[in-house]
Amino acid sequence: MVIRRIHVRYHLKIDPAKREVAERVLGFHADYCPVARTIRDCVAITTSLEMEDS
């Protein structure tokens, strides 16, 4: 078995005032994640974000 891609789905309960921040962070968090940085050259990583008001 060979892993070629990983999709990470985040589910957050969040203050509606902080939604924009969460969306912005999602765009660059993989650049600072040690695991993502280790495997990014051989495994495609995608993310999605689902938010609900807290």
mmCIF file as Biopython writes it, N, C-alpha, C and O atoms, coordinates in Angstrom:
data_model
#
loop_
_atom_site.group_PDB
_atom_site.id
_atom_site.type_symbol
_atom_site.label_atom_id
_atom_site.label_alt_id
_atom_site.label_comp_id
_atom_site.label_asym_id
_atom_site.label_entity_id
_atom_site.label_seq_id
_atom_site.pdbx_PDB_ins_code
_atom_site.Cartn_x
_atom_site.Cartn_y
_atom_site.Cartn_z
_atom_site.occupancy
_atom_site.B_iso_or_equiv
_atom_site.auth_seq_id
_atom_site.auth_asym_id
_atom_site.pdbx_PDB_model_num
ATOM 1   N N  . MET A ? 1  ? 0.843   -1.167 0.000  1.0 0.0 1  A 1 
ATOM 2   C CA . MET A ? 1  ? 0.000   0.000  0.000  1.0 0.0 1  A 1 
ATOM 3   C C  . MET A ? 1  ? 0.900   1.246  0.000  1.0 0.0 1  A 1 
ATOM 4   O O  . MET A ? 1  ? 1.898   1.313  0.718  1.0 0.0 1  A 1 
ATOM 5   N N  . VAL A ? 2  ? 0.523   2.210  -0.811 1.0 0.0 2  A 1 
ATOM 6   C CA . VAL A ? 2  ? 1.252   3.471  -0.903 1.0 0.0 2  A 1 
ATOM 7   C C  . VAL A ? 2  ? 0.261   4.612  -0.697 1.0 0.0 2  A 1 
ATOM 8   O O  . VAL A ? 2  ? -0.778  4.663  -1.354 1.0 0.0 2  A 1 
ATOM 9   N N  . ILE A ? 3  ? 0.579   5.509  0.201  1.0 0.0 3  A 1 
ATOM 10  C CA . ILE A ? 3  ? -0.278  6.673  0.435  1.0 0.0 3  A 1 
ATOM 11  C C  . ILE A ? 3  ? 0.157   7.780  -0.507 1.0 0.0 3  A 1 
ATOM 12  O O  . ILE A ? 3  ? 1.312   8.205  -0.496 1.0 0.0 3  A 1 
ATOM 13  N N  . ARG A ? 4  ? -0.783  8.242  -1.326 1.0 0.0 4  A 1 
ATOM 14  C CA . ARG A ? 4  ? -0.476  9.279  -2.306 1.0 0.0 4  A 1 
ATOM 15  C C  . ARG A ? 4  ? -1.102  10.624 -1.950 1.0 0.0 4  A 1 
ATOM 16  O O  . ARG A ? 4  ? -0.628  11.670 -2.394 1.0 0.0 4  A 1 
ATOM 17  N N  . ARG A ? 5  ? -2.164  10.596 -1.152 1.0 0.0 5  A 1 
ATOM 18  C CA . ARG A ? 5  ? -2.812  11.848 -0.773 1.0 0.0 5  A 1 
ATOM 19  C C  . ARG A ? 5  ? -3.508  11.693 0.580  1.0 0.0 5  A 1 
ATOM 20  O O  . ARG A ? 5  ? -3.927  10.605 0.974  1.0 0.0 5  A 1 
ATOM 21  N N  . ILE A ? 6  ? -3.609  12.812 1.260  1.0 0.0 6  A 1 
ATOM 22  C CA . ILE A ? 6  ? -4.270  12.873 2.561  1.0 0.0 6  A 1 
ATOM 23  C C  . ILE A ? 6  ? -5.170  14.107 2.542  1.0 0.0 6  A 1 
ATOM 24  O O  . ILE A ? 6  ? -4.757  15.186 2.115  1.0 0.0 6  A 1 
ATOM 25  N N  . HIS A ? 7  ? -6.403  13.929 3.010  1.0 0.0 7  A 1 
ATOM 26  C CA . HIS A ? 7  ? -7.306  15.072 3.154  1.0 0.0 7  A 1 
ATOM 27  C C  . HIS A ? 7  ? -7.620  15.225 4.635  1.0 0.0 7  A 1 
ATOM 28  O O  . HIS A ? 7  ? -8.079  14.284 5.284  1.0 0.0 7  A 1 
ATOM 29  N N  . VAL A ? 8  ? -7.368  16.417 5.162  1.0 0.0 8  A 1 
ATOM 30  C CA . VAL A ? 8  ? -7.622  16.712 6.572  1.0 0.0 8  A 1 
ATOM 31  C C  . VAL A ? 8  ? -8.848  17.610 6.641  1.0 0.0 8  A 1 
ATOM 32  O O  . VAL A ? 8  ? -8.886  18.673 6.022  1.0 0.0 8  A 1 
ATOM 33  N N  . ARG A ? 9  ? -9.843  17.176 7.397  1.0 0.0 9  A 1 
ATOM 34  C CA . ARG A ? 9  ? -11.077 17.954 7.548  1.0 0.0 9  A 1 
ATOM 35  C C  . ARG A ? 9  ? -11.169 18.444 8.986  1.0 0.0 9  A 1 
ATOM 36  O O  . ARG A ? 9  ? -11.224 17.653 9.928  1.0 0.0 9  A 1 
ATOM 37  N N  . TYR A ? 10 ? -11.183 19.764 9.136  1.0 0.0 10 A 1 
ATOM 38  C CA . TYR A ? 10 ? -11.293 20.377 10.455 1.0 0.0 10 A 1 
ATOM 39  C C  . TYR A ? 10 ? -12.743 20.755 10.719 1.0 0.0 10 A 1 
ATOM 40  O O  . TYR A ? 10 ? -13.419 21.316 9.857  1.0 0.0 10 A 1 
ATOM 41  N N  . HIS A ? 11 ? -13.211 20.442 11.921 1.0 0.0 11 A 1 
ATOM 42  C CA . HIS A ? 11 ? -14.538 20.840 12.389 1.0 0.0 11 A 1 
ATOM 43  C C  . HIS A ? 11 ? -14.320 21.723 13.608 1.0 0.0 11 A 1 
ATOM 44  O O  . HIS A ? 11 ? -13.819 21.257 14.632 1.0 0.0 11 A 1 
ATOM 45  N N  . LEU A ? 12 ? -14.691 22.984 13.505 1.0 0.0 12 A 1 
ATOM 46  C CA . LEU A ? 12 ? -14.463 23.916 14.613 1.0 0.0 12 A 1 
ATOM 47  C C  . LEU A ? 12 ? -15.760 24.524 15.111 1.0 0.0 12 A 1 
ATOM 48  O O  . LEU A ? 12 ? -16.632 24.897 14.326 1.0 0.0 12 A 1 
ATOM 49  N N  . LYS A ? 13 ? -15.874 24.618 16.425 1.0 0.0 13 A 1 
ATOM 50  C CA . LYS A ? 13 ? -16.890 25.462 17.044 1.0 0.0 13 A 1 
ATOM 51  C C  . LYS A ? 13 ? -16.157 26.745 17.360 1.0 0.0 13 A 1 
ATOM 52  O O  . LYS A ? 13 ? -15.203 26.743 18.139 1.0 0.0 13 A 1 
ATOM 53  N N  . ILE A ? 14 ? -16.591 27.837 16.765 1.0 0.0 14 A 1 
ATOM 54  C CA . ILE A ? 14 ? -15.792 29.052 16.812 1.0 0.0 14 A 1 
ATOM 55  C C  . ILE A ? 14 ? -16.679 30.280 16.960 1.0 0.0 14 A 1 
ATOM 56  O O  . ILE A ? 14 ? -17.818 30.311 16.493 1.0 0.0 14 A 1 
ATOM 57  N N  . ASP A ? 15 ? -16.136 31.267 17.609 1.0 0.0 15 A 1 
ATOM 58  C CA . ASP A ? 15 ? -16.797 32.566 17.724 1.0 0.0 15 A 1 
ATOM 59  C C  . ASP A ? 15 ? -16.937 33.136 16.309 1.0 0.0 15 A 1 
ATOM 60  O O  . ASP A ? 15 ? -15.945 33.209 15.584 1.0 0.0 15 A 1 
ATOM 61  N N  . PRO A ? 16 ? -18.128 33.536 15.906 1.0 0.0 16 A 1 
ATOM 62  C CA . PRO A ? 16 ? -18.319 34.068 14.548 1.0 0.0 16 A 1 
ATOM 63  C C  . PRO A ? 16 ? -17.364 35.207 14.196 1.0 0.0 16 A 1 
ATOM 64  O O  . PRO A ? 16 ? -17.031 35.387 13.025 1.0 0.0 16 A 1 
ATOM 65  N N  . ALA A ? 17 ? -16.925 35.969 15.175 1.0 0.0 17 A 1 
ATOM 66  C CA . ALA A ? 17 ? -16.001 37.070 14.912 1.0 0.0 17 A 1 
ATOM 67  C C  . ALA A ? 17 ? -14.608 36.585 14.514 1.0 0.0 17 A 1 
ATOM 68  O O  . ALA A ? 17 ? -13.811 37.363 13.989 1.0 0.0 17 A 1 
ATOM 69  N N  . LYS A ? 18 ? -14.310 35.314 14.757 1.0 0.0 18 A 1 
ATOM 70  C CA . LYS A ? 18 ? -12.976 34.783 14.465 1.0 0.0 18 A 1 
ATOM 71  C C  . LYS A ? 18 ? -12.944 33.877 13.233 1.0 0.0 18 A 1 
ATOM 72  O O  . LYS A ? 18 ? -11.926 33.240 12.963 1.0 0.0 18 A 1 
ATOM 73  N N  . ARG A ? 19 ? -14.032 33.815 12.496 1.0 0.0 19 A 1 
ATOM 74  C CA . ARG A ? 19 ? -14.079 32.964 11.307 1.0 0.0 19 A 1 
ATOM 75  C C  . ARG A ? 19 ? -13.029 33.346 10.274 1.0 0.0 19 A 1 
ATOM 76  O O  . ARG A ? 19 ? -12.378 32.476 9.694  1.0 0.0 19 A 1 
ATOM 77  N N  . GLU A ? 20 ? -12.866 34.626 10.046 1.0 0.0 20 A 1 
ATOM 78  C CA . GLU A ? 20 ? -11.897 35.082 9.040  1.0 0.0 20 A 1 
ATOM 79  C C  . GLU A ? 20 ? -10.473 34.659 9.419  1.0 0.0 20 A 1 
ATOM 80  O O  . GLU A ? 20 ? -9.687  34.269 8.555  1.0 0.0 20 A 1 
ATOM 81  N N  . VAL A ? 21 ? -10.151 34.736 10.689 1.0 0.0 21 A 1 
ATOM 82  C CA . VAL A ? 21 ? -8.826  34.321 11.159 1.0 0.0 21 A 1 
ATOM 83  C C  . VAL A ? 21 ? -8.623  32.830 10.914 1.0 0.0 21 A 1 
ATOM 84  O O  . VAL A ? 21 ? -7.563  32.419 10.441 1.0 0.0 21 A 1 
ATOM 85  N N  . ALA A ? 22 ? -9.627  32.020 11.232 1.0 0.0 22 A 1 
ATOM 86  C CA . ALA A ? 22 ? -9.528  30.573 11.031 1.0 0.0 22 A 1 
ATOM 87  C C  . ALA A ? 22 ? -9.312  30.236 9.561  1.0 0.0 22 A 1 
ATOM 88  O O  . ALA A ? 22 ? -8.493  29.375 9.238  1.0 0.0 22 A 1 
ATOM 89  N N  . GLU A ? 23 ? -10.027 30.895 8.678  1.0 0.0 23 A 1 
ATOM 90  C CA . GLU A ? 23 ? -9.867  30.644 7.243  1.0 0.0 23 A 1 
ATOM 91  C C  . GLU A ? 23 ? -8.476  31.046 6.774  1.0 0.0 23 A 1 
ATOM 92  O O  . GLU A ? 23 ? -7.879  30.352 5.951  1.0 0.0 23 A 1 
ATOM 93  N N  . ARG A ? 24 ? -7.954  32.148 7.283  1.0 0.0 24 A 1 
ATOM 94  C CA . ARG A ? 24 ? -6.622  32.614 6.897  1.0 0.0 24 A 1 
ATOM 95  C C  . ARG A ? 24 ? -5.545  31.637 7.374  1.0 0.0 24 A 1 
ATOM 96  O O  . ARG A ? 24 ? -4.624  31.310 6.626  1.0 0.0 24 A 1 
ATOM 97  N N  . VAL A ? 25 ? -5.662  31.175 8.616  1.0 0.0 25 A 1 
ATOM 98  C CA . VAL A ? 25 ? -4.683  30.244 9.181  1.0 0.0 25 A 1 
ATOM 99  C C  . VAL A ? 25 ? -4.694  28.925 8.417  1.0 0.0 25 A 1 
ATOM 100 O O  . VAL A ? 25 ? -3.639  28.324 8.212  1.0 0.0 25 A 1 
ATOM 101 N N  . LEU A ? 26 ? -5.847  28.476 8.003  1.0 0.0 26 A 1 
ATOM 102 C CA . LEU A ? 26 ? -5.931  27.232 7.237  1.0 0.0 26 A 1 
ATOM 103 C C  . LEU A ? 26 ? -5.069  27.312 5.981  1.0 0.0 26 A 1 
ATOM 104 O O  . LEU A ? 26 ? -4.515  26.303 5.544  1.0 0.0 26 A 1 
ATOM 105 N N  . GLY A ? 27 ? -4.954  28.485 5.407  1.0 0.0 27 A 1 
ATOM 106 C CA . GLY A ? 27 ? -4.192  28.654 4.184  1.0 0.0 27 A 1 
ATOM 107 C C  . GLY A ? 27 ? -2.691  28.451 4.328  1.0 0.0 27 A 1 
ATOM 108 O O  . GLY A ? 27 ? -2.023  28.135 3.344  1.0 0.0 27 A 1 
ATOM 109 N N  . PHE A ? 28 ? -2.143  28.624 5.528  1.0 0.0 28 A 1 
ATOM 110 C CA . PHE A ? 28 ? -0.692  28.489 5.668  1.0 0.0 28 A 1 
ATOM 111 C C  . PHE A ? 28 ? -0.236  27.549 6.779  1.0 0.0 28 A 1 
ATOM 112 O O  . PHE A ? 28 ? 0.967   27.395 6.993  1.0 0.0 28 A 1 
ATOM 113 N N  . HIS A ? 29 ? -1.167  26.917 7.489  1.0 0.0 29 A 1 
ATOM 114 C CA . HIS A ? 29 ? -0.754  26.097 8.628  1.0 0.0 29 A 1 
ATOM 115 C C  . HIS A ? 29 ? 0.145   24.930 8.243  1.0 0.0 29 A 1 
ATOM 116 O O  . HIS A ? 29 ? 1.022   24.560 9.023  1.0 0.0 29 A 1 
ATOM 117 N N  . ALA A ? 30 ? -0.044  24.339 7.069  1.0 0.0 30 A 1 
ATOM 118 C CA . ALA A ? 30 ? 0.764   23.182 6.668  1.0 0.0 30 A 1 
ATOM 119 C C  . ALA A ? 30 ? 2.239   23.548 6.526  1.0 0.0 30 A 1 
ATOM 120 O O  . ALA A ? 30 ? 3.107   22.691 6.692  1.0 0.0 30 A 1 
ATOM 121 N N  . ASP A ? 31 ? 2.530   24.808 6.223  1.0 0.0 31 A 1 
ATOM 122 C CA . ASP A ? 31 ? 3.920   25.240 6.101  1.0 0.0 31 A 1 
ATOM 123 C C  . ASP A ? 31 ? 4.651   25.203 7.439  1.0 0.0 31 A 1 
ATOM 124 O O  . ASP A ? 31 ? 5.882   25.212 7.472  1.0 0.0 31 A 1 
ATOM 125 N N  . TYR A ? 32 ? 3.907   25.162 8.539  1.0 0.0 32 A 1 
ATOM 126 C CA . TYR A ? 32 ? 4.504   25.147 9.869  1.0 0.0 32 A 1 
ATOM 127 C C  . TYR A ? 32 ? 4.284   23.822 10.603 1.0 0.0 32 A 1 
ATOM 128 O O  . TYR A ? 32 ? 4.745   23.662 11.733 1.0 0.0 32 A 1 
ATOM 129 N N  . CYS A ? 33 ? 3.594   22.887 9.984  1.0 0.0 33 A 1 
ATOM 130 C CA . CYS A ? 33 ? 3.330   21.577 10.590 1.0 0.0 33 A 1 
ATOM 131 C C  . CYS A ? 33 ? 4.496   20.636 10.273 1.0 0.0 33 A 1 
ATOM 132 O O  . CYS A ? 33 ? 4.767   20.391 9.098  1.0 0.0 33 A 1 
ATOM 133 N N  . PRO A ? 34 ? 5.190   20.104 11.277 1.0 0.0 34 A 1 
ATOM 134 C CA . PRO A ? 34 ? 6.341   19.229 11.013 1.0 0.0 34 A 1 
ATOM 135 C C  . PRO A ? 34 ? 5.997   17.991 10.178 1.0 0.0 34 A 1 
ATOM 136 O O  . PRO A ? 34 ? 6.777   17.596 9.311  1.0 0.0 34 A 1 
ATOM 137 N N  . VAL A ? 35 ? 4.855   17.387 10.428 1.0 0.0 35 A 1 
ATOM 138 C CA . VAL A ? 35 ? 4.474   16.196 9.661  1.0 0.0 35 A 1 
ATOM 139 C C  . VAL A ? 35 ? 4.202   16.559 8.205  1.0 0.0 35 A 1 
ATOM 140 O O  . VAL A ? 35 ? 4.689   15.889 7.294  1.0 0.0 35 A 1 
ATOM 141 N N  . ALA A ? 36 ? 3.432   17.610 7.986  1.0 0.0 36 A 1 
ATOM 142 C CA . ALA A ? 36 ? 3.130   18.040 6.619  1.0 0.0 36 A 1 
ATOM 143 C C  . ALA A ? 36 ? 4.406   18.417 5.877  1.0 0.0 36 A 1 
ATOM 144 O O  . ALA A ? 36 ? 4.555   18.088 4.700  1.0 0.0 36 A 1 
ATOM 145 N N  . ARG A ? 37 ? 5.312   19.091 6.538  1.0 0.0 37 A 1 
ATOM 146 C CA . ARG A ? 37 ? 6.565   19.491 5.894  1.0 0.0 37 A 1 
ATOM 147 C C  . ARG A ? 37 ? 7.411   18.279 5.535  1.0 0.0 37 A 1 
ATOM 148 O O  . ARG A ? 37 ? 8.122   18.297 4.530  1.0 0.0 37 A 1 
ATOM 149 N N  . THR A ? 38 ? 7.342   17.229 6.343  1.0 0.0 38 A 1 
ATOM 150 C CA . THR A ? 38 ? 8.135   16.031 6.090  1.0 0.0 38 A 1 
ATOM 151 C C  . THR A ? 38 ? 7.628   15.268 4.868  1.0 0.0 38 A 1 
ATOM 152 O O  . THR A ? 38 ? 8.426   14.751 4.086  1.0 0.0 38 A 1 
ATOM 153 N N  . ILE A ? 39 ? 6.316   15.196 4.701  1.0 0.0 39 A 1 
ATOM 154 C CA . ILE A ? 39 ? 5.763   14.345 3.640  1.0 0.0 39 A 1 
ATOM 155 C C  . ILE A ? 39 ? 5.275   15.100 2.409  1.0 0.0 39 A 1 
ATOM 156 O O  . ILE A ? 39 ? 4.849   14.466 1.444  1.0 0.0 39 A 1 
ATOM 157 N N  . ARG A ? 40 ? 5.321   16.418 2.407  1.0 0.0 40 A 1 
ATOM 158 C CA . ARG A ? 40 ? 4.703   17.187 1.324  1.0 0.0 40 A 1 
ATOM 159 C C  . ARG A ? 40 ? 5.295   16.945 -0.056 1.0 0.0 40 A 1 
ATOM 160 O O  . ARG A ? 40 ? 4.617   17.175 -1.057 1.0 0.0 40 A 1 
ATOM 161 N N  . ASP A ? 41 ? 6.536   16.489 -0.139 1.0 0.0 41 A 1 
ATOM 162 C CA . ASP A ? 41 ? 7.125   16.238 -1.448 1.0 0.0 41 A 1 
ATOM 163 C C  . ASP A ? 41 ? 6.691   14.912 -2.065 1.0 0.0 41 A 1 
ATOM 164 O O  . ASP A ? 41 ? 6.904   14.682 -3.255 1.0 0.0 41 A 1 
ATOM 165 N N  . CYS A ? 42 ? 6.079   14.033 -1.257 1.0 0.0 42 A 1 
ATOM 166 C CA . CYS A ? 42 ? 5.683   12.732 -1.797 1.0 0.0 42 A 1 
ATOM 167 C C  . CYS A ? 42 ? 4.201   12.405 -1.577 1.0 0.0 42 A 1 
ATOM 168 O O  . CYS A ? 42 ? 3.696   11.435 -2.142 1.0 0.0 42 A 1 
ATOM 169 N N  . VAL A ? 43 ? 3.506   13.196 -0.772 1.0 0.0 43 A 1 
ATOM 170 C CA . VAL A ? 43 ? 2.084   12.965 -0.501 1.0 0.0 43 A 1 
ATOM 171 C C  . VAL A ? 43 ? 1.333   14.285 -0.678 1.0 0.0 43 A 1 
ATOM 172 O O  . VAL A ? 43 ? 1.712   15.301 -0.095 1.0 0.0 43 A 1 
ATOM 173 N N  . ALA A ? 44 ? 0.282   14.269 -1.474 1.0 0.0 44 A 1 
ATOM 174 C CA . ALA A ? 44 ? -0.544  15.470 -1.660 1.0 0.0 44 A 1 
ATOM 175 C C  . ALA A ? 44 ? -1.424  15.654 -0.425 1.0 0.0 44 A 1 
ATOM 176 O O  . ALA A ? 44 ? -2.125  14.731 -0.010 1.0 0.0 44 A 1 
ATOM 177 N N  . ILE A ? 45 ? -1.383  16.841 0.151  1.0 0.0 45 A 1 
ATOM 178 C CA . ILE A ? 45 ? -2.166  17.130 1.352  1.0 0.0 45 A 1 
ATOM 179 C C  . ILE A ? 45 ? -3.169  18.233 1.027  1.0 0.0 45 A 1 
ATOM 180 O O  . ILE A ? 45 ? -2.797  19.311 0.564  1.0 0.0 45 A 1 
ATOM 181 N N  . THR A ? 46 ? -4.452  17.946 1.278  1.0 0.0 46 A 1 
ATOM 182 C CA . THR A ? 46 ? -5.491  18.947 1.112  1.0 0.0 46 A 1 
ATOM 183 C C  . THR A ? 46 ? -6.224  19.100 2.440  1.0 0.0 46 A 1 
ATOM 184 O O  . THR A ? 46 ? -6.202  18.208 3.287  1.0 0.0 46 A 1 
ATOM 185 N N  . THR A ? 47 ? -6.872  20.248 2.602  1.0 0.0 47 A 1 
ATOM 186 C CA . THR A ? 47 ? -7.600  20.506 3.843  1.0 0.0 47 A 1 
ATOM 187 C C  . THR A ? 47 ? -8.947  21.145 3.537  1.0 0.0 47 A 1 
ATOM 188 O O  . THR A ? 47 ? -9.145  21.759 2.488  1.0 0.0 47 A 1 
ATOM 189 N N  . SER A ? 48 ? -9.852  20.985 4.469  1.0 0.0 48 A 1 
ATOM 190 C CA . SER A ? 48 ? -11.136 21.701 4.401  1.0 0.0 48 A 1 
ATOM 191 C C  . SER A ? 48 ? -11.509 22.099 5.831  1.0 0.0 48 A 1 
ATOM 192 O O  . SER A ? 48 ? -11.035 21.514 6.804  1.0 0.0 48 A 1 
ATOM 193 N N  . LEU A ? 49 ? -12.353 23.090 5.921  1.0 0.0 49 A 1 
ATOM 194 C CA . LEU A ? 49 ? -12.718 23.643 7.221  1.0 0.0 49 A 1 
ATOM 195 C C  . LEU A ? 49 ? -14.226 23.796 7.295  1.0 0.0 49 A 1 
ATOM 196 O O  . LEU A ? 49 ? -14.839 24.449 6.450  1.0 0.0 49 A 1 
ATOM 197 N N  . GLU A ? 50 ? -14.815 23.190 8.312  1.0 0.0 50 A 1 
ATOM 198 C CA . GLU A ? 50 ? -16.243 23.341 8.602  1.0 0.0 50 A 1 
ATOM 199 C C  . GLU A ? 50 ? -16.361 24.032 9.947  1.0 0.0 50 A 1 
ATOM 200 O O  . GLU A ? 50 ? -15.790 23.580 10.939 1.0 0.0 50 A 1 
ATOM 201 N N  . MET A ? 51 ? -17.107 25.136 9.977  1.0 0.0 51 A 1 
ATOM 202 C CA . MET A ? 51 ? -17.221 25.903 11.220 1.0 0.0 51 A 1 
ATOM 203 C C  . MET A ? 51 ? -18.681 26.007 11.639 1.0 0.0 51 A 1 
ATOM 204 O O  . MET A ? 51 ? -19.587 26.118 10.813 1.0 0.0 51 A 1 
ATOM 205 N N  . GLU A ? 52 ? -18.873 25.968 12.946 1.0 0.0 52 A 1 
ATOM 206 C CA . GLU A ? 52 ? -20.192 26.243 13.506 1.0 0.0 52 A 1 
ATOM 207 C C  . GLU A ? 52 ? -20.011 27.209 14.653 1.0 0.0 52 A 1 
ATOM 208 O O  . GLU A ? 52 ? -18.986 27.192 15.334 1.0 0.0 52 A 1 
ATOM 209 N N  . ASP A ? 53 ? -20.995 28.042 14.865 1.0 0.0 53 A 1 
ATOM 210 C CA . ASP A ? 53 ? -20.921 29.048 15.912 1.0 0.0 53 A 1 
ATOM 211 C C  . ASP A ? 53 ? -20.853 28.388 17.283 1.0 0.0 53 A 1 
ATOM 212 O O  . ASP A ? 53 ? -21.532 27.397 17.554 1.0 0.0 53 A 1 
ATOM 213 N N  . SER A ? 54 ? -20.022 28.962 18.134 1.0 0.0 54 A 1 
ATOM 214 C CA . SER A ? 54 ? -19.918 28.419 19.498 1.0 0.0 54 A 1 
ATOM 215 C C  . SER A ? 54 ? -20.843 29.140 20.433 1.0 0.0 54 A 1 
ATOM 216 O O  . SER A ? 54 ? -20.892 28.821 21.621 1.0 0.0 54 A 1 
#
